[in-house]
Amino acid sequence: MTATSEFLLADARAALRRRLADSDRTELSRAFAAWLLPEPELKVEFASLVATAAIKKGAQQDFQTVAILGYAAEAGVLESAQADALKQGLSRQAGREPFVDGVRMAFCDDAVGILGISLGVKVLADDAITASVRVWMDRFLKASYDMERTEEWCRCLLAAADRQLDSPQNLSIPPSAAIADVRTALVMRGVLPEEILASDDSETTLRLAWKEPQADLPFDRAMLRLSATEFVIRNAEVPSGGKGSKRAAGIGGSLSERDRKIHDVIGKELFMTLTNAEIMKSAKKRLQTECQLVPGDAAKSSLDRIRQAKEYPLSLDIRNKRAVRNQTTVGNGRSKSR
């Protein structure tokens, strides 16, 4: 990276961080930012938003309120009473009409809210709630994705939401270079698999940050870019798992009781040396019997939360480090390790 590009990137990061103080942020947008950027200064705000959302009842449990609880559930910070509020809210939302007198309701096009709702469903893993929410979203999700006015970054979030519900709509993740940062942010949060990243998505993420005006982005879009940019820069500046590594710890670095149990079953050594997929293979039986953790998106999210909270290298970091090591080995004239 040249001195000029480093200067432009620093300026872009500062511009994106200034957006955190936007006066027109909704409560859901503030929760979304805290979920994407699990930093100490956002921890208190997120906890306050979750506490307020969890005590709302009846008609107060609107779409955005339930979505906030969904993001909190994925972050592993919901208490049992708050989880009950999420269940009630999801059941209530699944009974709402997407169309009234032929007019689409606003929530049908709220990609950030839809992703939060889907994450809550995924984490709760309640068969009845999952079924009802899937039927409800079947009525509008694909139409929202296909609408001409839907932006690519919103399509990415809608497709990610579809995946949380086991892809009933089979929505594809847009491959456009223009949303490389969105894909990177969602992979970093464990919502999308690493395989959806293009080989140059990290480079493209930084290029987007320093070449495009940040003030023109919608707030939620800006937060996706900020989280992806910070993630790419951390990986470039700090060796994976090395001394001083500052991973974005899951909100405040706290873990739920279940995540702590999963960590105890796996142990630090495996987290430091194996990818998530390899961990699930090596400890599959114990994780299933002792923690009720089975392979899938929920397992990946849990393992990534633990990695972030404990400042272990992320699964993607381990894979990339091996790739670099293997390339070096081949370049030195030795056979590539298997």
Secondary structure as the mmCIF struct_conf table of DSSP 4:
data_model
#
loop_
_struct_conf.conf_type_id
_struct_conf.id
_struct_conf.beg_label_comp_id
_struct_conf.beg_label_asym_id
_struct_conf.beg_label_seq_id
_struct_conf.end_label_comp_id
_struct_conf.end_label_asym_id
_struct_conf.end_label_seq_id
HELX_RH_AL_P HELX_RH_AL_P1 ALA A 3 ARG A 18
HELX_RH_3T_P HELX_RH_3T_P1 ARG A 19 ALA A 21
TURN_TY1_P TURN_TY1_P1 SER A 23 ASP A 24
HELX_RH_AL_P HELX_RH_AL_P2 GLU A 27 LEU A 36
BEND BEND1 LEU A 37 LEU A 37
HELX_RH_AL_P HELX_RH_AL_P3 PRO A 40 ALA A 54
TURN_TY1_P TURN_TY1_P2 ILE A 55 ILE A 55
HELX_RH_3T_P HELX_RH_3T_P2 GLY A 58 GLN A 60
HELX_RH_AL_P HELX_RH_AL_P4 PHE A 63 ALA A 75
TURN_TY1_P TURN_TY1_P3 GLY A 76 GLY A 76
HELX_RH_AL_P HELX_RH_AL_P5 SER A 80 GLN A 93
TURN_TY1_P TURN_TY1_P4 ALA A 94 GLY A 95
BEND BEND2 ARG A 96 ARG A 96
BEND BEND3 PRO A 98 PRO A 98
STRN STRN1 PHE A 99 VAL A 100
TURN_TY1_P TURN_TY1_P5 ASP A 101 GLY A 102
STRN STRN2 VAL A 103 ARG A 104
HELX_LH_PP_P HELX_LH_PP_P1 MET A 105 MET A 105
HELX_RH_3T_P HELX_RH_3T_P3 ALA A 106 ASP A 109
HELX_RH_AL_P HELX_RH_AL_P6 ALA A 111 LEU A 124
HELX_RH_AL_P HELX_RH_AL_P7 ASP A 127 ASP A 138
TURN_TY1_P TURN_TY1_P6 ARG A 139 PHE A 140
HELX_RH_AL_P HELX_RH_AL_P8 LEU A 141 ASP A 146
TURN_TY1_P TURN_TY1_P7 GLU A 148 ARG A 149
HELX_RH_AL_P HELX_RH_AL_P9 GLU A 152 GLN A 164
TURN_TY1_P TURN_TY1_P8 LEU A 165 ASP A 166
BEND BEND4 PRO A 168 GLN A 169
HELX_LH_PP_P HELX_LH_PP_P2 LEU A 171 PRO A 174
HELX_RH_3T_P HELX_RH_3T_P4 ALA A 177 ILE A 179
HELX_RH_AL_P HELX_RH_AL_P10 ALA A 180 MET A 188
TURN_TY1_P TURN_TY1_P9 ARG A 189 GLY A 190
BEND BEND5 VAL A 191 LEU A 192
HELX_RH_3T_P HELX_RH_3T_P5 GLU A 194 ILE A 196
BEND BEND6 LEU A 197 LEU A 197
TURN_TY1_P TURN_TY1_P10 SER A 199 ASP A 200
HELX_RH_AL_P HELX_RH_AL_P11 ASP A 201 LYS A 211
BEND BEND7 GLU A 212 GLU A 212
HELX_RH_3T_P HELX_RH_3T_P6 GLN A 214 ASP A 216
BEND BEND8 LEU A 217 LEU A 217
HELX_RH_AL_P HELX_RH_AL_P12 PHE A 219 GLU A 237
BEND BEND9 VAL A 238 VAL A 238
TURN_TY1_P TURN_TY1_P11 SER A 240 GLY A 241
TURN_TY1_P TURN_TY1_P12 LYS A 243 GLY A 244
HELX_RH_3T_P HELX_RH_3T_P7 GLY A 250 GLY A 253
HELX_RH_AL_P HELX_RH_AL_P13 GLU A 257 ILE A 266
HELX_RH_AL_P HELX_RH_AL_P14 LYS A 268 THR A 273
BEND BEND10 LEU A 274 LEU A 274
HELX_RH_AL_P HELX_RH_AL_P15 ASN A 276 SER A 282
TURN_TY1_P TURN_TY1_P13 ALA A 283 ALA A 283
HELX_RH_AL_P HELX_RH_AL_P16 LYS A 284 CYS A 291
BEND BEND11 PRO A 295 GLY A 296
HELX_RH_AL_P HELX_RH_AL_P17 ASP A 297 LYS A 310
TURN_TY1_P TURN_TY1_P14 GLU A 311 GLU A 311
HELX_LH_PP_P HELX_LH_PP_P3 TYR A 312 LEU A 314
HELX_RH_AL_P HELX_RH_AL_P18 SER A 315 GLY A 331
TURN_TY1_P TURN_TY1_P15 ASN A 332 GLY A 333
BEND BEND12 ARG A 334 ARG A 334
HELX_LH_PP_P HELX_LH_PP_P4 SER A 335 SER A 337
#
